[in-house]
Amino acid sequence: MLETSARLLRLLSLLQAHRDWSGADLAQRLGVTPRTVRRDVDRLRELGYPVHASPGTGGGYQLGAGAALPPLLLDDDEAVAVAVGLRTAAGSGIEGVGETSVGALAKLEQVLPDRLRRRISALTTFTVPLLRAPESSVDPSVLTELAAACRDGERLRFEYRDHGGSATRRTVEPHRLVCTERRWYLVAWDVDRDDWRTFRADRIVPKPPHGPRFPARTPPAEDLAAYVSEGVGRRAYAAQAVVRLHVPAAEAARVVGPMDGVLEAEGESTCLLRTGAASLDVLVIHVALMGLEFEVVEPRALDDHVRVVRDRLSRALDRSARSAGGEVAVDG
């Protein structure tokens, strides 16, 4: 009986770890016959787990959604990752998640063995999160719907609002969700535009039903974080530029965030920053406020805007100096 119970737990863990399993694969993993797998699946169903089976050579077993959440079987590393993720989510930009994350974390830590509590405590106590206040919040149900479509390889239909508030209907093949310091983005193949696109998740309103499934495409870049960073930090702006920062790339990275542009190491003491802004004047201020020595690489027109801003600031200082020198003290 003990051996059977242990095998049932192992079977449940396998079904939770992978979306589809063939009977032969499960039998091999468990070291039993396919007939035993069928009996164990029936036992799980009797316990209330919705295990679906599809016949034929391409069929198999799949753990479906039930009326209640079944117990999740996590190994040590997965439990630590979930606990740390819940603590991080408590301060994230996902609407309504903070309080829910605290409740879920309390339930998880109640059943964690001491060795895992110590690992989680050390990791969270001696880690300082570098997070900015979120600029927008995302409905967590939208995020989970997008993530499920990416996981299952299903076409996604949604209404998308642009910066001006205009809405369009989109049909995409979702690939990955990318989370930056401030926002969530969906990287997807736009079926109607026949190209890769990046969408802000807080502007997406899903319009199910979704599907059908689609074959996986080669992603637009190996490093999707850098791809999204370049898109939202440079390509999306009307004014774009490349500037040379007179500091090593590692030092610049302490100041330049992923939303500020893309850094490229150039030498031991310099690096290139590819960035963008609404206008060249704004771009000058954007770069100057980083507090790093720089020079313009392109476009050369940016040099003229640097001079204009420099002269404007010089005149402001001159006026301040004259006002300070001409003040008259008046006794009340």
ABEGO torsion letter per residue (X at the ends): XAAAAAAAAAAAAAAAABABBBAAAAAAAAGBBAAAAAAAAAAAAAAGBBBBBBBEAABEBBBBBBABBBBBBBBAAAAAAAAAAAAAAAABABBGAAAAAAAAAAAAAAABBAAAAAAAAAAAAABBBBBBBBABBBBAAAAAAAAAAAAAGBBBBBBBBBAAGBBBBBBBBBABBBBBAABBBBBBBBAAAGBBBBBBAAABBBBOBBOBBBBBBBBABABAAAAAAAAAAAAABABBBBBBBBBBAAAAAAABBAAAEBBBBABAABBBBBBBBABAAAAAAAAAAAGBBBBBAOBAAAAAAAAAAAAAAAAAAAAAAAAAAABBBBBX
